[in-house]
Amino acid sequence: MQCFRLLGAVTLLLPLLVAPASAQRHPSSAPTGQSEIPGERHDEVEMRRTMQRQQAKKRAEDMKRDSRRLLELATQLKEYVDKAGENILSVDVVRKAEEMEKLARQVKNNMRAQ
């Protein structure tokens, strides 16, 4: 029964995990030639912006990878549940569910970091 609840929760979370990239927020940039922090040099500002872009790109790649893995785990869990009997719950199914829960939490935290 708990497995079905977890599968339902994953079904509800899955559309959130594969949200379009256009919905992601991007850090705002200061007008050209102006420093965001008083006394900061132009090259420091550019370096910080480049690092922010790289971090955002890495987060997006991590979310894509983790979302893909989450979908695979959900598919595997569904197959296990379909094969198992009504009153049978294997240790593998519980482990898959726990792995999915951990991965879903990680994806959610990555989304919040943006």
MDAnalysis code that builds the backbone (N, CA, C; Angstrom):
import MDAnalysis as mda
import numpy as np

u = mda.Universe.empty(342, n_residues=114, atom_resindex=np.repeat(np.arange(114), 3), trajectory=True)
u.add_TopologyAttr("name", ["N", "CA", "C"] * 114)
u.add_TopologyAttr("resid", np.arange(1, 115))
u.add_TopologyAttr("resname", ["MET", "GLN", "CYS", "PHE", "ARG", "LEU", "LEU", "GLY", "ALA", "VAL", "THR", "LEU", "LEU", "LEU", "PRO", "LEU", "LEU", "VAL", "ALA", "PRO", "ALA", "SER", "ALA", "GLN", "ARG", "HIS", "PRO", "SER", "SER", "ALA", "PRO", "THR", "GLY", "GLN", "SER", "GLU", "ILE", "PRO", "GLY", "GLU", "ARG", "HIS", "ASP", "GLU", "VAL", "GLU", "MET", "ARG", "ARG", "THR", "MET", "GLN", "ARG", "GLN", "GLN", "ALA", "LYS", "LYS", "ARG", "ALA", "GLU", "ASP", "MET", "LYS", "ARG", "ASP", "SER", "ARG", "ARG", "LEU", "LEU", "GLU", "LEU", "ALA", "THR", "GLN", "LEU", "LYS", "GLU", "TYR", "VAL", "ASP", "LYS", "ALA", "GLY", "GLU", "ASN", "ILE", "LEU", "SER", "VAL", "ASP", "VAL", "VAL", "ARG", "LYS", "ALA", "GLU", "GLU", "MET", "GLU", "LYS", "LEU", "ALA", "ARG", "GLN", "VAL", "LYS", "ASN", "ASN", "MET", "ARG", "ALA", "GLN"])
u.atoms.positions = np.array([
    [0.821, -1.197, 0.000],
    [0.000, 0.000, 0.000],
    [0.866, 1.262, 0.000],
    [1.935, 1.200, 0.824],
    [2.827, 2.345, 0.891],
    [3.520, 2.564, -0.450],
    [3.784, 1.494, -1.140],
    [4.433, 1.571, -2.449],
    [3.539, 2.325, -3.433],
    [2.239, 2.090, -3.358],
    [1.303, 2.767, -4.253],
    [1.241, 4.252, -3.935],
    [1.311, 4.599, -2.645],
    [1.318, 6.010, -2.267],
    [2.557, 6.704, -2.805],
    [3.707, 6.028, -2.684],
    [4.954, 6.597, -3.191],
    [4.898, 6.761, -4.699],
    [4.340, 5.768, -5.385],
    [4.206, 5.853, -6.836],
    [3.299, 7.017, -7.214],
    [2.241, 7.236, -6.449],
    [1.355, 8.374, -6.695],
    [2.073, 9.695, -6.476],
    [2.911, 9.755, -5.432],
    [3.661, 10.981, -5.155],
    [4.648, 11.272, -6.281],
    [5.290, 10.226, -6.777],
    [6.234, 10.406, -7.879],
    [5.492, 10.867, -9.122],
    [4.320, 10.320, -9.359],
    [3.526, 10.717, -10.511],
    [3.175, 12.199, -10.440],
    [2.913, 12.686, -9.237],
    [2.592, 14.105, -9.075],
    [3.832, 14.986, -9.208],
    [5.000, 14.484, -8.773],
    [6.231, 15.267, -8.827],
    [6.872, 15.284, -10.205],
    [6.649, 14.254, -10.987],
    [7.329, 14.108, -12.268],
    [7.130, 15.298, -13.203],
    [5.918, 15.842, -13.360],
    [5.776, 17.008, -14.242],
    [6.577, 18.215, -13.765],
    [6.773, 18.326, -12.465],
    [7.556, 19.443, -11.940],
    [9.027, 19.275, -12.278],
    [9.469, 18.019, -12.365],
    [10.882, 17.759, -12.618],
    [11.278, 18.013, -14.054],
    [10.342, 17.899, -14.954],
    [10.656, 18.085, -16.368],
    [10.052, 19.388, -16.881],
    [10.044, 20.391, -16.009],
    [9.513, 21.705, -16.389],
    [10.368, 22.293, -17.502],
    [9.783, 23.095, -18.364],
    [10.553, 23.674, -19.467],
    [11.676, 24.561, -18.964],
    [12.760, 24.570, -19.699],
    [13.933, 25.353, -19.316],
    [13.642, 26.846, -19.328],
    [12.655, 27.251, -20.093],
    [12.330, 28.678, -20.162],
    [11.763, 29.201, -18.857],
    [11.298, 28.292, -17.991],
    [10.737, 28.716, -16.719],
    [11.812, 28.955, -15.664],
    [13.045, 28.604, -15.973],
    [14.114, 28.800, -15.014],
    [14.469, 30.266, -14.919],
    [14.818, 30.670, -13.693],
    [15.207, 32.051, -13.472],
    [16.691, 32.220, -13.758],
    [17.047, 33.369, -14.308],
    [18.430, 33.701, -14.577],
    [18.797, 34.909, -13.735],
    [20.036, 34.926, -13.229],
    [20.423, 36.085, -12.417],
    [20.423, 37.357, -13.251],
    [19.922, 38.432, -12.644],
    [19.887, 39.700, -13.375],
    [21.299, 40.261, -13.451],
    [21.544, 40.986, -14.497],
    [22.881, 41.553, -14.672],
    [22.798, 43.068, -14.581],
    [23.872, 43.643, -14.078],
    [23.940, 45.097, -13.949],
    [24.208, 45.697, -15.321],
    [23.835, 46.948, -15.531],
    [24.116, 47.595, -16.812],
    [25.607, 47.559, -17.110],
    [25.934, 47.504, -18.381],
    [27.322, 47.414, -18.818],
    [28.117, 48.607, -18.325],
    [29.325, 48.298, -17.816],
    [30.201, 49.370, -17.370],
    [29.995, 49.757, -15.918],
    [28.922, 49.266, -15.290],
    [28.687, 49.604, -13.893],
    [28.991, 48.397, -13.027],
    [29.607, 48.618, -11.925],
    [29.952, 47.558, -10.994],
    [28.770, 47.286, -10.079],
    [28.550, 45.994, -9.747],
    [27.461, 45.648, -8.844],
    [27.833, 45.948, -7.397],
    [29.125, 45.877, -7.085],
    [29.606, 46.156, -5.743],
    [30.515, 47.376, -5.834],
    [30.291, 48.387, -4.998],
    [31.129, 49.590, -5.079],
    [32.601, 49.243, -4.940],
    [33.432, 49.799, -5.817],
    [34.868, 49.580, -5.772],
    [35.326, 48.316, -6.490],
    [34.400, 47.551, -7.049],
    [34.767, 46.315, -7.730],
    [35.201, 46.631, -9.160],
    [36.264, 45.990, -9.609],
    [36.770, 46.239, -10.951],
    [35.937, 45.489, -11.976],
    [35.975, 45.997, -13.216],
    [35.192, 45.430, -14.312],
    [35.542, 43.959, -14.552],
    [36.839, 43.615, -14.514],
    [37.235, 42.229, -14.765],
    [36.743, 41.299, -13.655],
    [36.658, 41.795, -12.430],
    [36.123, 40.994, -11.323],
    [34.630, 40.734, -11.518],
    [33.930, 41.756, -11.989],
    [32.500, 41.609, -12.252],
    [32.271, 40.569, -13.337],
    [33.033, 40.651, -14.402],
    [32.889, 39.691, -15.505],
    [33.225, 38.276, -15.054],
    [34.261, 38.143, -14.228],
    [34.650, 36.833, -13.737],
    [33.536, 36.234, -12.868],
    [32.945, 37.067, -12.024],
    [31.858, 36.596, -11.164],
    [30.649, 36.188, -11.998],
    [30.323, 36.972, -13.010],
    [29.196, 36.632, -13.891],
    [29.444, 35.326, -14.634],
    [30.680, 35.143, -15.102],
    [31.029, 33.908, -15.807],
    [30.877, 32.710, -14.872],
    [31.319, 32.854, -13.639],
    [31.200, 31.766, -12.664],
    [29.731, 31.472, -12.364],
    [28.916, 32.515, -12.260],
    [27.485, 32.317, -12.007],
    [26.830, 31.573, -13.163],
    [27.200, 31.927, -14.388],
    [26.652, 31.227, -15.563],
    [27.065, 29.765, -15.571],
    [28.333, 29.504, -15.241],
    [28.815, 28.129, -15.207],
    [28.101, 27.318, -14.134],
    [27.885, 27.923, -12.974],
    [27.173, 27.237, -11.897],
    [25.732, 26.945, -12.292],
    [25.082, 27.898, -12.937],
    [23.703, 27.698, -13.379],
    [23.629, 26.585, -14.429],
    [24.604, 26.566, -15.325],
    [24.642, 25.522, -16.351],
    [24.844, 24.146, -15.719],
    [25.733, 24.051, -14.741],
    [25.981, 22.780, -14.065],
    [24.737, 22.319, -13.312],
    [24.058, 23.255, -12.634],
    [22.818, 22.900, -11.917],
    [21.776, 22.367, -12.878],
    [21.647, 23.007, -14.042],
    [20.663, 22.558, -15.029],
    [21.009, 21.163, -15.537],
    [22.297, 20.913, -15.803],
    [22.714, 19.588, -16.254],
    [22.466, 18.541, -15.175],
    [22.748, 18.892, -13.919],
    [22.507, 17.969, -12.810],
    [21.018, 17.647, -12.678],
    [20.176, 18.663, -12.827],
    [18.730, 18.434, -12.726],
    [18.244, 17.534, -13.852],
    [18.753, 17.740, -15.067],
    [18.362, 16.885, -16.183],
    [18.774, 15.442, -15.926],
    [20.021, 15.260, -15.481],
    [20.525, 13.910, -15.211],
    [19.705, 13.244, -14.100],
    [19.483, 13.967, -13.014],
    [18.745, 13.405, -11.889],
    [17.290, 13.132, -12.252],
    [16.681, 13.993, -13.036],
    [15.296, 13.788, -13.466],
    [15.182, 12.550, -14.349],
    [16.155, 12.377, -15.223],
    [16.162, 11.201, -16.090],
    [16.281, 9.930, -15.242],
    [17.167, 9.964, -14.241],
    [17.351, 8.808, -13.350],
    [16.081, 8.558, -12.539],
    [15.439, 9.606, -12.099],
    [14.197, 9.474, -11.334],
    [13.113, 8.817, -12.176],
    [13.027, 9.184, -13.435],
    [12.057, 8.565, -14.330],
    [12.365, 7.078, -14.503],
    [13.646, 6.734, -14.651],
    [14.028, 5.323, -14.772],
    [13.636, 4.539, -13.527],
    [13.904, 5.114, -12.352],
    [13.557, 4.448, -11.102],
    [12.051, 4.272, -10.957],
    [11.288, 5.293, -11.344],
    [9.830, 5.202, -11.265],
    [9.310, 4.106, -12.190],
    [9.898, 3.998, -13.373],
    [9.499, 2.952, -14.315],
    [9.827, 1.573, -13.746],
    [11.025, 1.424, -13.162],
    [11.408, 0.155, -12.564],
    [10.495, -0.203, -11.395],
    [10.177, 0.781, -10.574],
    [9.293, 0.539, -9.432],
    [7.922, 0.080, -9.902],
    [7.406, 0.709, -10.937],
    [6.104, 0.312, -11.463],
    [6.143, -1.126, -11.965],
    [7.235, -1.499, -12.645],
    [7.362, -2.876, -13.134],
    [7.397, -3.866, -11.977],
    [8.145, -3.540, -10.917],
    [8.197, -4.417, -9.746],
    [6.817, -4.577, -9.126],
    [6.109, -3.470, -8.971],
    [4.783, -3.506, -8.350],
    [3.810, -4.302, -9.221],
    [3.891, -4.131, -10.535],
    [3.012, -4.871, -11.438],
    [3.271, -6.374, -11.366],
    [4.543, -6.768, -11.207],
    [4.903, -8.182, -11.145],
    [4.565, -8.795, -9.792],
    [4.701, -8.017, -8.740],
    [4.477, -8.518, -7.387],
    [2.997, -8.753, -7.143],
    [2.744, -9.622, -6.206],
    [1.359, -9.890, -5.836],
    [0.798, -8.772, -4.988],
    [-0.464, -8.904, -4.672],
    [-1.171, -7.856, -3.922],
    [-0.585, -7.659, -2.528],
    [-0.189, -8.741, -1.872],
    [0.296, -8.654, -0.496],
    [1.804, -8.842, -0.384],
    [2.530, -8.771, -1.488],
    [3.968, -8.995, -1.476],
    [4.690, -7.672, -1.713],
    [5.615, -7.378, -0.816],
    [6.426, -6.173, -0.947],
    [7.877, -6.585, -0.717],
    [8.676, -6.571, -1.767],
    [10.057, -7.029, -1.652],
    [10.958, -5.921, -1.127],
    [12.116, -6.315, -0.652],
    [13.105, -5.370, -0.148],
    [13.604, -4.488, -1.294],
    [13.702, -5.051, -2.497],
    [14.146, -4.273, -3.656],
    [13.207, -3.105, -3.945],
    [11.914, -3.362, -3.800],
    [10.928, -2.309, -4.051],
    [11.097, -1.180, -3.033],
    [11.311, -1.545, -1.788],
    [11.499, -0.531, -0.743],
    [12.773, 0.260, -1.004],
    [13.833, -0.417, -1.410],
    [15.086, 0.279, -1.712],
    [14.916, 1.245, -2.887],
    [14.214, 0.800, -3.919],
    [13.966, 1.679, -5.080],
    [13.186, 2.906, -4.633],
    [12.187, 2.694, -3.805],
    [11.371, 3.811, -3.336],
    [12.209, 4.792, -2.518],
    [13.098, 4.271, -1.667],
    [13.952, 5.142, -0.867],
    [14.937, 5.908, -1.751],
    [15.482, 5.239, -2.764],
    [16.396, 5.908, -3.687],
    [15.672, 7.013, -4.453],
    [14.436, 6.734, -4.855],
    [13.635, 7.741, -5.559],
    [13.372, 8.946, -4.662],
    [13.047, 8.673, -3.410],
    [12.760, 9.753, -2.471],
    [13.991, 10.645, -2.285],
    [15.151, 10.031, -2.125],
    [16.390, 10.782, -1.950],
    [16.701, 11.613, -3.196],
    [16.544, 11.014, -4.364],
    [16.830, 11.714, -5.614],
    [15.837, 12.850, -5.848],
    [14.568, 12.617, -5.539],
    [13.558, 13.669, -5.704],
    [13.856, 14.856, -4.790],
    [14.292, 14.572, -3.578],
    [14.649, 15.648, -2.642],
    [15.845, 16.439, -3.183],
    [16.805, 15.728, -3.754],
    [17.991, 16.374, -4.312],
    [17.610, 17.286, -5.494],
    [16.729, 16.809, -6.352],
    [16.282, 17.614, -7.500],
    [15.531, 18.852, -6.997],
    [14.676, 18.664, -6.017],
    [13.921, 19.788, -5.455],
    [14.867, 20.841, -4.865],
    [15.875, 20.401, -4.138],
    [16.841, 21.345, -3.559],
    [17.630, 22.067, -4.647],
    [17.955, 21.358, -5.719],
    [18.650, 21.995, -6.845],
    [17.782, 23.069, -7.476],
    [16.495, 22.813, -7.590],
    [15.580, 23.786, -8.169],
    [15.465, 25.026, -7.286],
    [15.450, 24.814, -6.002],
    [15.349, 25.944, -5.073],
    [16.599, 26.806, -5.100],
    [17.748, 26.205, -5.399],
    [19.018, 26.933, -5.392],
    [19.078, 27.965, -6.520],
    [18.215, 27.823, -7.516],
    [18.264, 28.759, -8.632],
    [17.630, 30.009, -8.260],
])
